[in-house]
């Protein structure tokens, strides 16, 4: 690195050299260099003595130092200051940086001392490191795509990971939070507490606290579907304090303003897979007949099957879609699934 300043000037003092100097100091900032590291690096780049005299932004602490190209700290000036630049933070002059070159000034000296001053100003401003709560908020309410990706990375969550949002009333009884996704933490927004979850919670995990849990959605798209957790929370009750959107199936589409797609709802994904085969379409046809009848026997009469055959087919469908389609508590869920499936032109027989 020693003497690099000379070589840069020889290559192109007007363009390429300037870019290299800028990138050099940008790298120092990216790697979190302090003023001492910045001074050593500047001296090596300039191949001469450089100095700094600044007061910290919090006041009181003053740093006055000189460094030669070999990284040695000097107490005496090595020559005249051939280039000087004030260090300014928020329109306040905090001190200065300079170059002490024994030989005539080089073409890039002004640029170098200017970048020294800018880098020192950035270093002097205390860096704010966002907390896990701030990153969690940025994932759920991102300012832009860069902020979203940055916070997902900080929380150790991949944008393609499937993550859920859980929502509870802020004044609900205290409960033990389910395992959160990555390094996320619960945050309070308006009148609700929000969680990022890696998996759906179980009732003992959250006690008697009413909780709405969204479908498992791509982490990078999660902020577009917060209404799904709110819709699930609205279905929670004293008898079913934890309402998980998966158990609502296609009924999730009833939420006003829903941004969900058919591919986001497990019930519909499984039903569409089932409808891809002739046998699957026959099974779904039996379910359609069952939902429009009052009993197994009525369905048997309608489909010209034995009632035991109807029960067997319903059991096969239940196994395929992941819930008992013939149970009373899931009748609305199964009906909604068939309505959406039929409306999507799947060709179910």
N, C-alpha and C positions, 0 to 999 in steps of 0.2 A: 504493500500500500504506500510505502514511502516514495515520495516524488510523483505520485499519481496525478497531482494537480498539474504538474508540468506536462505530462503526457496528454492529459485531457485538453489542455490549451493548444498543444501542437496538432491534435486531431481536428478539432473544430470548436473554436471558442464561442461561436455564435449560435450553435444549435445543439449538436450531439453532446458537447461538453456540458452545456447548461442542463440538459435532460439528465445526464449522469449525476450531476451534483444534486439536483432535486431528488432523484431516486435514492441517492445515498443517505440523505437526511430523512427522507420519508421512511426508509428502512429502520433508522434509529428510533423513530417514533413508534413504528409498529412493534418493535421488540422491547419497548418499554425502557429505553435508556434514560439514565438520570443525567444531570448536568455534567458530572465528572466524566462519564462515559462519552457524552457528546463532545466534550472538550478534547479528550484523547483522540477520538475519531477524527475530529476536525484538524488537529495538529498533524496527524498522519496523512490526511488527504492533502493538506496545504504544503506539507513538508517544511513547516516553519513553526515558530512559537505562536500560540494563540492564547487569548485570555478572556476572562469573564469577571464581571463585578456587578452582582445583582442582589436585591433584597427579596426574600420570599413573599408571596402574596399574602400570607398571614401576618406579615410584619415581624420585625425583630431580627430574624436570622439573616445574616449577610454572607454571601459567598464571593470571595475574591481569590482568584487562582490563575496560574499560568501553566501551560504544559508544552513541552517540546515534542518533536516528531517521534521520539523514542518512548514517549509516555512518562517522562520524568517531570515532576512538579518543580517549578522554579519560584524563587522568592524575589528575584531581581529581574527588571526588564532586560530583554535581549536586544532591544533596538527601538526605533521609533514605531509608533502605531501607524501602519500604512493604510489600514482600512478599519473603520469603526462603525458600529450600528447600534442604535438604542434598542433595548428589549422593552416592548410595550405590551401590557396586558390590560384589556378593557380600557384603552385610551389613557392608561397610567404608565409612566416611564418607570420601570423597575430597575434599570441599570443599563449596562452595555456589554457588548462583546467586541473583540478586535483581533487583528492580525499584526504581528511584529515581524516583518520580513526585512532581512539585511539587504537583499538585492531589490531591484526595481519591482514594483507591483506587477502582477500578472493580470491577464485579461479577465480571468474568472474570479479574482479576489473579491470584487464587489458582490458577485452572486454568492460566493461562499460565506462571506460575513453576514449577508442578508439571510441566508438559510440558517446560519448559526443562531441569529437573533430570533427568528421565527420558531425554531426548534426549542430554544430556551424558554420562550414564552409559553409554548404548549406544555413543556415539562413543569413549569412553575405553577400551572393551574392544576389543583388536585383533581385526579381522575375519579369520576363516579363509577363504581362497579355495580351494575344493576343486581338487585336481589332476586332470589328465586320467585318471590311474589311478583316483582315487576316483569320478569320474563314470562311468568304464567299469564299475567294480564295482557302482555304483548301478543301471546299466542291466541288468546280468546278475542282480543280487540286490537288487532295489528294496525299500525299507522300505514304500513306499506309492506310489500313483499320482502324487502331486505330485512326490515325489523322482525318480521315473522320468522324467516329462516334463521336469523341470528339468535333469536330466543329459543327456537326449537333446538338448535345446536347446543346452546348453553344448558338446556334442560336434558340433554342426551336423548332427544326424541328425533327419530328420522321423519321427514315429511310424509313418507309412505307408510309409516306405522299406523295401525288401527288403534284409535284412542277414543274414549268416551268422555262426555261432559256430564257431571252429576251436579244437581242443583237442589238446594234446600233453602227454606226460609231462614233469614238471618236470626229471627227470634224463636226458632224451633228449639226443642230440648237439646241439650248438648249431646253429642254422639261421637264415637270414635270414628275417625275418617278411614275410609277404605284405602288400600295401597294406592298411592298416586303414581302417575306416569312420570318416568325419569326423575328429575329433581324438582318437579313442580310442587307447589304447596297450595292449600286452599286460599282463595281470595274472596273478599266481600265486595259485591257490586250492587249498589242501591240497596234493595231489601233482601238480597239473596247471597248465599255462600256458594261458590262454584269450585268444583274439583276437576282435575284431569285424571282419568282413571285408565289403568292398563287392562282392566277386566271388569265385568259386571260384579257389583257387590252382592253379598248375601244379607238377609235381614239381621242375623245376629251381629254382623259387623257394624251396623249403623244403629243398633238399638231400636227405639220406637220413633226415631226422627223420620219425618216424611221426606222422602228423597225421590227425585225424578232423575233417571239415568238415560242418556241418549243412546242411540244405536252406535255401534263401533264404526267410526268414520275415519277417513284419512286425516292425519294430524294437520297437514297443510291446508285442508279445507274445513276444518272443524269450526272455525269462527263463523262460517256461513250457515251453520246449522244449530246455533244455540237455542233457537225456538223449539227444537226437538226435545231438549231436556226440559224446557218449560212446559211443553205439552205433556210430557210424561209425568211431571210433578203434579199437574192438574188432575191426573187420574189417580194419584195416591189417596189413600183413605185410612181410617183407623184400623180397618181389617186388613188392608194391604198397604203398609206404610212405605214400602220400597216399590216404586213403579218403574219397571225397566222397559224401555221402548221396544225391545225385541219381542216382548210378550204381547204387544199391541199389533204387531204385524202391519198389514196394509192400512190399518186404522190410523197410523201415523200420518197418512196423506190427508186426513181430515183437518189437520191443523191449518188454520188460515195462514197463508203466506209461506207454507212449507216449501223448502228448496230441495227436498229429497228427490232422488231418482229411484226408479224401480230397482236398479242394481244396488241401492243402499239398504234395501229391506230384505233380510234373510229369507223370510217366508216366500216372497215373490221370486227370489233367485232360485230357491229349491223347487218351487212349483213349476217354474219355466224349464228347469232341468228335467223334471218329471214329464212334462208335456212333450219333450223332444222324442219320445218313443211311442209306438202304437199302444203298448201295454199301459204306459203312463197316462196317455190320453183316455184310455178306457177307465182307469182308476179315477181320474178327475171327473169324468162323466158321471160315475157313480156318486161321487161326493156332491156334485151339482144336484143330482136327483134327490139325495138325502137331505140336503139343505132346503129343498123345496117340498119336502114331505114331513110327516109328523112322527114317523117311526121307522125302524128297520123293515117291518113287514110292509108298510106302505111303500117304502123304497123298493122292496123286492117285487111287489106287484107292478110298480111303474117300470122297472128295468127288466122284468121277466127273469129274475134270479131268485135263488133260494135265500132266505134271510141270513143264513149262516155265511153264504158267499158274500153278501153285502157287508157283513161284519168283518169278514176277512179282508175285503178290499179296503175298507175304512182303516183297518189296522195297518195295512201296507202303506197307505197314504200318510198316516200319522207318523210312521217310522221314517218316511222320506222327508217330510217337512219339519219334523222335530217337535210336534206337539199333538195331543189327542184331538183330532178334528171333530170327533163325535161327542165331546164333552160339552155340557151346558155352558161352562164358563168360557169356552173357546168358540162358541157358535158364531158370535159376531166377528171374531178374528178370521175364522174360516170363510165366512160369507164375504167379508171384505177382500180376502185373498182371491176368491173366485171372481168377484166383480171386476177387480183390476186385471186379473189374468185374461178374462174374456174380453175386456175392453182393449187389450193390447194386441188383439188379432194373432193369438198364438195358434189358432186352428185346433183348439181342444175339441174333441168329439163328444 
